[in-house]
Every structure is written in structure tokens, then in C-alpha cells.
Amino acid sequence: MEEMLDVLIVGAGPTGLACAIEAVTHDLKTLVVEKGVLVNSIYNYPSTMTFFTTRERLEIGDLPMPSLNIKPHRAEALEYYRRAADFYRLPIRFYERVVEIKKQDGRFRISTETNEGRRGEYQTRNVVIATGYYDLPNLLGIPGEDLPKVSHYYTGPHPYFRRKVAVIGGANSAATTALDLWRHGAEVAVIHREAALSRHIKYWIRPDIENRIKEGSIRAILQAEVKEIAPGWICVQTLAGETQRLENDFVFCLVGYHPDFDFLRQAGVEIHPESQRPCCNTETLESNVPGIYLGGVIIAGMDTNEIFIENGRFHGKQIVADIQKKL
């Protein structure tokens, strides 16, 4: 058992890093525990991804982002957050998953496990959960969804050259993925359960995807759902009940992601049954469990379009201000 911490932060994404910077600059004994790599979600974005927001809205710790582009690329963001972690000398344990948060005698005992199976234990006065949502995709719950040809993440187009690829979903990720695949030689079909693509598609992406669909370069099957996935085909059913079997080599199921609600519940955090929003004081960001704070998109429950890096990066100031009052 290590010495008592003032705050342990679960997650080394931009919000977790912003919380850690705020804590260390106020001389709090701090540790960040991350189950993957630094800014793990950004690392898993497509390699050519460009942020939708401007560089100053991604900045943390009053450190400017030295991007040559108004809208930074993924590689620039990764470099920036590495430098931020080094500049503030943030103590981070990578590839270590928090498996249990237990409160005892007004303190928290945190149990962890590394990728190699080694177990760890920490004691802390406060916990900040800033785990994001990108690691847990929404599942369709259909036969064949677990086949190797199915992915819930898109990294790049090259392996799909001259292959038949289905993109399930109608929001921005699906539209961007479909366009990138088509431009790199894939035969693309977009399957979406609504009558039109999502209004959340970025304004500079929408005319591109709509024109490619209109001219027939990308096939769109709207008001339809994939009912089964097999090695060489997928079964699509329209809302009218008509079914068709399409030849298929790969499937990207891009219908969104969600926070780890089970992890929050295990820690004692109450979750609203409909919105899935965790119980949280909007001023201090403290949950219903005294000493457990929430940062970033997990505050929004299923409404993951409500909180981004742009506003989640400020949560550290609210959280640390409240912690300081109690020390």
C-alpha cells in the first residue's frame, strides 16, 4: 500500500490531464491511472483525422498548442498532450486499469490491474473519474456482430481497397468514414435506420456525402437495419419489412459509444434510469458519493454530444477548488 494521495484521477484523456494539472499546481499529492496510453481515445482516432474545433479550444494548463493549422491534426494533438504531461511532470501509470473503488473510513481504496496481471492498490482522499466514453461502442446485438470482419472503430482506408464495405450509421463518423473509404477505392454502402442522415454531420461534410450518394458513388440504404452479419454477406431489412442480402467483405458499425455506467455504479454513483446521467453537483462536479468527482463527457450520460474537450477541460478548476476547501 502506497502513501495517502490527495486525489487519484481515473483516465489520462484531455479532461483527466487538465484535472491533474490543476491538482499538481495546487500542491496536491496526485496520481493519474490510465488503462491504455496517454489520451487513449485520440490515439485510436483515424490517423488522418482533423479536429472539428480550433487549436485554442484544445489547450490545457495555459499551454498554447503550436499547430500550423487552425484545426489541428491528430498527430499534432498527440504531440501537444505529451508535451503538456512532461511540462507539468504529471505522475501517470499507464496500462493499468482501475477495477474497484471502495470507500472505507472516509478514504478510498483503489484496486488496479495491469495488462500483465499485476495488481496494485492505492489510498486517496478523493477520486476523479474522467474515463470518457469512446472505449465502449454501442452494440447492435445481432448475429455475426462478433466476426473479425466487423469493427466499431475506423483507423484508415488502405486495407479496404476494392472491397465491399458496409458502414452502419448516419452521423458524422459514418459519413466521414464512408467518404474516406470511397476515395481510396472501396465499394461503400451506408445503412441508416432513419429517413435522412443525422443533423449532427458537420456542415462541410454534409454536401460531400449527400452529393456522393446522389450521384451513386456511395450507396445509401435508409430506413433500414442490418439484421445479420455473415462472412460473405449481410442481411438488411427495411422498416417496411423487406429484406435483402448484400455481398460484403467488411462492416464498420458506427452507431455511437457510451460511458462505462457499470463502473460508476460499482463505485456507488447513482445513474438516472432514463437519461443515464450520473448524479452530480453542477457547481463542484462531486457525485452523490462524497469525495468522488466526475469530469468530462461522463457527466452527460447518453448525450455525448453535450460535452467535448472544449468544455470538459475546465472541469479540473471546479473539482480542485472544491477539494481544496475540504483539505
Salt bridges, closest charged atoms under 4 A:
GLU2 OE2 - ARG93 NH2 3.33
GLU3 OE2 - LYS29 NZ 3.36
ASP6 OD1 - ARG125 NH1 2.95
GLU22 OE2 - HIS26 ND1 3.74
GLU22 OE1 - LYS317 NZ 3.40
GLU79 OE1 - ARG82 NH2 2.43
GLU79 OE2 - ARG83 NE 2.56
GLU100 OE2 - LYS102 NZ 3.92
GLU113 OE1 - ARG119 NH2 3.67
GLU116 OE1 - ARG118 NH1 3.82
GLU121 OE2 - ARG109 NE 3.58
ASP135 OD2 - LYS35 NZ 2.67
GLU145 OE2 - HIS152 NE2 3.21
ASP180 OD1 - HIS184 ND1 3.33
GLU187 OE1 - LYS164 NZ 3.08
ASP208 OD1 - ARG183 NH2 2.96
ASP208 OD1 - ARG212 NH1 2.67
GLU210 OE2 - ARG206 NH1 3.05
GLU215 OE2 - ARG212 NE 2.78
GLU225 OE2 - ARG193 NH2 2.99
GLU225 OE1 - LYS227 NZ 3.12
ASP249 OD1 - ARG163 NH2 3.70
ASP262 OD1 - ARG265 NH1 3.33
GLU286 OE2 - LYS326 NZ 2.60
GLU306 OE1 - ARG277 NH2 2.45
ASP322 OD2 - LYS326 NZ 3.38
